[in-house]
């Protein structure tokens, strides 16, 4: 199962920051177990929402040249309020530094009335599968094509256009 934890990109400032939202629905399967009588979004998934938002900034900076962007470190992660079904988690991530395939961010997620649900610092690493297994180059191409489609579906080109930047094809 793949968790898509960023439903919509609201704003992007390439090379600087991204703002997106995750609307939590009672239909999310994991809520049946977390917790049956008090369903809330698990903290690790709030963190993953920040990672997914930050990954879009990395992809834009690298012009979608890498198929994989993964979390390599999470620091000073703190949790505040719960995100319950019907709530909206607003994620804001700021790019601090990008050096080759390593990018550092600070981010936060607020719920409904602006109360902090999660915050911390992230380090992401980007690569292509073919960097480790050359015959996988075709897989990298397919993954990148799917990522570009996903970027369109969650409003990336519109958010870019609002800043005057040309949307990525």
C-alpha positions as CSV (number, residue, x, y, z in Angstrom):
1,X,0.0,0.0,0.0
2,X,1.3,3.5,-0.9
3,X,0.3,6.4,1.3
4,X,-0.2,9.6,-0.5
5,X,-0.1,12.1,2.4
6,X,-0.1,15.4,0.5
7,X,-3.5,15.9,-1.2
8,X,-2.9,19.4,-2.7
9,X,0.0,21.8,-3.1
10,X,-1.2,25.2,-2.2
11,X,2.0,27.3,-2.8
12,X,5.5,26.7,-4.0
13,X,8.4,29.0,-4.0
14,X,11.0,26.9,-5.9
15,X,14.3,26.7,-3.9
16,X,12.6,28.1,-0.8
17,X,9.4,26.6,0.5
18,X,6.2,24.6,-0.2
19,X,2.8,24.6,1.5
20,X,0.4,21.7,1.1
21,X,-2.5,20.1,2.8
22,X,-3.6,16.6,3.8
23,X,-7.4,16.3,4.5
24,X,-7.9,13.4,6.9
25,X,-10.9,11.3,6.1
26,X,-12.4,8.5,8.2
27,X,-11.9,6.3,5.1
28,X,-8.2,6.2,5.8
29,X,-7.7,2.4,6.5
30,X,-5.1,2.9,9.2
31,X,-7.6,4.7,11.4
32,X,-9.4,1.5,12.1
33,X,-6.4,0.5,14.2
34,X,-5.1,3.9,15.3
35,X,-7.2,4.0,17.4
36,X,-10.6,2.3,17.0
37,X,-12.5,4.5,19.6
38,X,-10.3,7.6,19.1
39,X,-9.1,7.7,15.5
40,X,-6.1,10.0,14.9
41,X,-3.4,10.3,12.2
42,X,-0.3,8.5,13.5
43,X,2.7,10.8,14.2
44,X,4.9,8.9,11.8
45,X,2.4,9.7,9.0
46,X,2.4,13.4,9.9
47,X,6.2,13.2,9.6
48,X,5.8,11.5,6.2
49,X,3.5,14.3,5.0
50,X,6.4,16.7,5.6
51,X,8.8,14.4,3.8
52,X,6.5,14.1,0.8
53,X,6.2,17.9,0.6
54,X,9.9,18.4,0.9
55,X,10.5,15.8,-1.8
56,X,8.6,18.0,-4.3
57,X,11.0,20.8,-3.7
58,X,13.9,18.5,-4.3
59,X,12.4,17.2,-7.5
60,X,11.9,20.8,-8.8
61,X,15.4,21.8,-7.9
62,X,16.8,18.7,-9.7
63,X,14.3,19.1,-12.6
64,X,12.9,15.6,-11.9
65,X,16.3,14.0,-12.7
66,X,16.1,11.5,-9.8
67,X,13.5,8.8,-9.3
68,X,13.9,8.4,-5.6
69,X,13.8,11.0,-2.8
70,X,14.0,9.4,0.7
71,X,14.3,10.5,4.3
72,X,17.8,10.0,5.5
73,X,17.5,11.8,8.9
74,X,14.8,13.4,11.1
75,X,15.9,15.6,13.9
76,X,14.1,17.4,16.7
77,X,10.7,16.0,15.8
78,X,8.0,17.2,18.1
79,X,4.4,16.5,18.1
80,X,1.6,18.7,19.5
81,X,-2.0,18.3,18.6
82,X,-3.9,15.4,17.1
83,X,-5.2,15.3,13.5
84,X,-8.6,13.7,13.6
85,X,-10.9,12.7,10.8
86,X,-12.4,15.8,9.2
87,X,-9.3,17.8,10.1
88,X,-6.9,19.3,7.7
89,X,-3.1,19.1,8.2
90,X,-1.4,22.0,6.6
91,X,2.3,21.3,5.9
92,X,4.9,24.0,5.4
93,X,8.5,23.0,4.6
94,X,11.4,25.4,4.1
95,X,14.5,24.4,2.2
96,X,17.6,25.2,4.2
97,X,20.3,23.8,2.0
98,X,20.7,21.5,-0.9
99,X,24.1,20.1,-1.7
100,X,24.2,17.6,-4.5
101,X,21.9,14.7,-3.6
102,X,21.4,15.8,0.1
103,X,18.8,18.4,1.0
104,X,18.0,19.8,4.5
105,X,14.7,21.3,5.6
106,X,12.8,22.6,8.5
107,X,9.1,22.0,8.5
108,X,5.9,22.0,10.5
109,X,2.3,20.8,10.2
110,X,-0.6,22.7,11.7
111,X,-4.1,21.5,12.2
112,X,-7.4,23.3,11.7
113,X,-7.0,26.5,13.7
114,X,-3.2,26.8,13.3
115,X,-2.2,24.6,16.3
116,X,1.1,22.8,15.8
117,X,0.7,19.0,15.2
118,X,4.3,18.2,14.1
119,X,7.5,20.1,13.6
120,X,11.2,19.3,13.0
121,X,14.1,19.1,10.7
122,X,14.5,16.7,7.8
123,X,17.4,15.5,5.6
124,X,16.5,13.9,2.3
125,X,18.7,12.0,-0.1
126,X,17.9,11.6,-3.8
127,X,19.2,9.0,-6.3
128,X,18.2,6.9,-9.2
129,X,17.8,3.1,-8.9
130,X,20.1,2.7,-11.8
131,X,22.9,4.3,-9.7
132,X,23.0,0.9,-7.9
133,X,21.7,-1.4,-10.6
134,X,22.3,-0.2,-14.1
135,X,19.6,-2.3,-15.8
136,X,17.0,-0.4,-13.8
137,X,17.3,2.8,-15.9
138,X,14.0,2.1,-17.6
139,X,12.3,1.8,-14.2
140,X,13.7,5.2,-13.2
141,X,12.2,6.6,-16.4
142,X,8.8,5.1,-15.5
143,X,8.9,6.3,-11.9
144,X,9.8,9.8,-13.0
145,X,6.9,9.9,-15.5
146,X,4.5,8.8,-12.7
147,X,5.9,11.5,-10.4
148,X,5.3,14.1,-13.0
149,X,1.7,12.9,-13.4
150,X,1.2,12.9,-9.6
151,X,2.6,16.5,-9.5
152,X,-0.1,17.6,-11.9
153,X,-2.8,15.8,-10.0
154,X,-2.0,17.5,-6.7
155,X,-1.9,21.0,-8.2
156,X,1.9,21.5,-8.6
157,X,1.8,23.3,-12.0
158,X,-1.0,25.7,-10.8
159,X,1.0,26.5,-7.6
160,X,4.1,27.1,-9.8
161,X,2.2,29.3,-12.2
162,X,0.9,31.4,-9.3
163,X,4.6,32.3,-8.6
164,X,5.3,33.1,-12.2
165,X,7.4,30.0,-12.7
166,X,6.9,27.8,-15.7
167,X,5.2,24.5,-14.8
168,X,7.3,21.3,-15.1
169,X,6.1,19.1,-18.0
